[in-house]
Amino acid sequence: MFSQQTVLVLAGYQNSLEGHWQTRWEAAYPQCVRVPMADWDYPQRDAWCRTLDASVAAASKPVLFAAHSLGCLTVAFWATQYATPDALAKVAGALLVAVPDPAGPQFPQDAGGFAPVPLEKLPFRSTIVASSDDPYGGLPFARRCADAWGSGWFEIGPRGHINADSGLGDWEEGARLLASFAQV
């Protein structure tokens, strides 16, 4: 499905473990590679963005991002404040799932530097997938990000934080959304 790309999997706070669609994609698609953040429990924007930058630089094929939660904010900060033009040219698209609101009451207090969220157009194609009952980011916030970032919009219905608890299994619909960026 992604044979011509490297899919960089950007998990969120505390990582995406067993049963999460990101982890299942890594098992199903050899092109999916987890970006190895240094500290999943105490994420810091600068460290996460620099780790993402190194992962993009190391990719030998065009890059797709499969980001969840805090991984989405990492992509937005990286693209607007850290990335070089050469690095950005490698990115074919981004699936941004369950964008969290740093001003929301459920946002982890251990995450540093992720506010305020950049509200600039992303320099690559992207789609935001949002749930109508996500406790970490409501639809109005996700929609504001989609509008600012120039992202497509896909509302998945009441699926919580679109994680392992959401009952998505391999989430083939999400994989198809991501694969749409691979088609030129």
N, C-alpha and C positions, 0 to 999 in steps of 0.2 A: 504494500500500500504506500509506503514511503521510501521506495528503493533508491530514489535519486537524492534524498535529503538525510540529514542528521536531525533527529527530533530531540531537542534538549528539553528534558522534563524538569520543570521547576516546581518542586513541592513547596508547601507553605510551612507555617509554624509547626514545629515538632515532627516534620516529615510526613510523608504519605506512606503508610505501612500496609500490611496485608489486607487485601480486599478492596483497597482504593483503586479506582480506575487507572490512575497513573502507574501504580505498581503492576497492575494486570497488563497494561500496554507494554511495559518493559519486558514482561515475560512473553508476550505474544509477538512483538515486533522488535527484531534485533537492532533496528535503527534508533530505537528509543533509549536514550542515555540520561540517567539522572545527573543533574548538576550537583556536585558534592559540596554542599555548604558546610562551613567549618563548625557552626554551632546552631543546631536546629532548635534548641530550647531558649537561647538568648540571641535572636537574630539582630544583626546590626546592618543597616542599609549599605554603608560603605563596603563592608566585608562581602556582603552578598552580591553587590553589583560588580565588585572586582573579581569575584569567583565566576560570575556569569561572563564577564569580559574574557577571562582566560579560557573558558569553555568554548565561546564563540571563536576565539582566535585559533584554538586547537582543531576545530571542525574542518575537515577536508572537503565537505560537500555543502551545498546550500543548507541553511538552518531553518527549522520550524521550531517554534516554542509551544510547548504544552504546559501551560502555567495554571496553578491552582492557588487561590487565596493570596497569601503573602508573596508567592511567586509572581503573581500578576503585578503587584506594586513594584517588585524588583525589576521586572521587564520595563515598566513605564519609567522608572527612575534611570535605569541603565540607558534606555533609548534616548532620553531627553537630556541627560546630564553627564553620562560617562562614555558613551560609545564614540568611536572615531567613524568618519565616513566609510573607511574600508570595512570596518566591522559591520556597520549597518547595511552595507551592500550585500553581505552574505545572508541576510535574513529575508526569507521568502514569505513569512507570515507568522501570526501568533494566535493561538486559542487561549483566551483569558477567562478562566472559569472561577466564579464565586469571588469577585473582587471585594475585599474587606474594606470597611470604612474605619480609618484610624481614629476618627472622632466618635465612633460608636462605643457603647458601653461594654461590648463583648471583646473588643480589640485587646490582644494580649499586652499587658503592661511591660512584659520583658522584651518587646520589640522596640528597637530604637532607631529613630531617624526616618520613619516612613510617613511623616506628616510635615508639611501639607503635601497632599498628593499632587504631582505635576498634572496640570490640565492643558497640555499642549498636544497637538496632533502627532501621532506616532509616525515615524518615517517608513513604515511598512504596513502591509495589510493586516488587519486583525478583526477578530470577532469576540465579543463578550457574551458569555453564557451566564445567565442569572436565574436564580430560584426565587419564587414569590414569597418564600418563608425562610430565607437565609438569615440566621441570627447575627451574622458578622457583617452583613452589608445589605441594606434594603434596596429595593428596585429603584427608588429615586436616585440614590447615590450611584448605583451601577449605571443607570441611564445617563447621568451627568458625565461619568467617565467615558462612556461610549461616545457621546456627542463630542466631548472635548478631544478625545483620542482619534476620532474619525473611524471608529470601530463599527463593524456590523453588530447587530443585536439579535440574540436568540434567548427567549424566555422559556425555561424548561418546566415551569409549573412549580408546585410545592415539593421540592426535593431537598429541603434543608440546605446544608452547606456544600452540597454536590460532592460528597465524599463517600467513604466506605459505608456509612450509615444510610446513604440515600438509595441503596438497592439497585444500583445501575449495572452491576456486574462488569462486563468488559466495555460497556458503554460504546457500542458500535456507532451510534448516532454522533457522538463526540468525535470519534476517529474519522468519520466521514467529513465532519466540519473541518477538522484539521487537514485532511487530505485535499480539500478544495483549494488550499493555498499552494499545494504542490502542482496543481494544474495551471499551466500558463497559456 
